[in-house]
Amino acid sequence: MKNEEKKPTAAELPAGGIVEAGTAAQFKTGPWRSIKPVWSKEKCKACMICWIYCPDASIQVADGKVTGIDYDHCKGCGICSKECKFGAITMEAEKK
């Protein structure tokens, strides 16, 4: 058995603990998904609705326009695809 550091139980954690901001970027959560969004530059109207609704901030933007999807952090929820009124984001099976 591996020698692992003992982690505190829920009861041992301080009440209302504050976690350092920005730590989520350190953890790649994209491998969790089974479907992924595929963005079409040709269909995109840069309305930014997908960016507003994405719960993982995985819609990449530069100069006010969508430039792609951060697959390292996208969990494949499909909200961006559902909210896109132009069909610029479709959901496809993840190929692993």
TAJO-V539192 format. One record per residue. OMEGA is omega in radians with two decimals (NA if undefined). Layout:
omega=OMEGA
omega=OMEGA
This chain:
omega=-3.13
omega=3.07
omega=-3.09
omega=3.08
omega=3.13
omega=3.12
omega=-3.13
omega=3.06
omega=3.12
omega=-3.13
omega=-3.11
omega=3.14
omega=3.11
omega=3.13
omega=3.08
omega=-3.13
omega=-3.13
omega=3.13
omega=3.13
omega=-3.12
omega=3.03
omega=-3.09
omega=-3.11
omega=-3.14
omega=-3.12
omega=-3.05
omega=3.13
omega=-3.09
omega=-3.12
omega=-3.13
omega=3.12
omega=-2.93
omega=3.06
omega=3.02
omega=-3.12
omega=3.07
omega=3.07
omega=-3.06
omega=3.10
omega=3.12
omega=-3.10
omega=-3.10
omega=-3.05
omega=3.12
omega=3.12
omega=3.12
omega=3.08
omega=3.11
omega=3.13
omega=3.13
omega=3.14
omega=-3.03
omega=-3.08
omega=-3.11
omega=-3.11
omega=-3.10
omega=-3.09
omega=3.08
omega=-3.11
omega=-3.07
omega=3.02
omega=3.13
omega=3.08
omega=3.14
omega=3.07
omega=3.14
omega=-3.14
omega=-3.11
omega=3.10
omega=-3.09
omega=3.08
omega=-3.07
omega=3.12
omega=-3.14
omega=3.07
omega=-3.10
omega=3.10
omega=-3.14
omega=-3.13
omega=-3.14
omega=-3.14
omega=-3.09
omega=-3.12
omega=-3.10
omega=-3.08
omega=-3.14
omega=-3.10
omega=3.11
omega=3.08
omega=3.13
omega=-3.14
omega=3.10
omega=3.10
omega=3.09
omega=-3.09
omega=NA
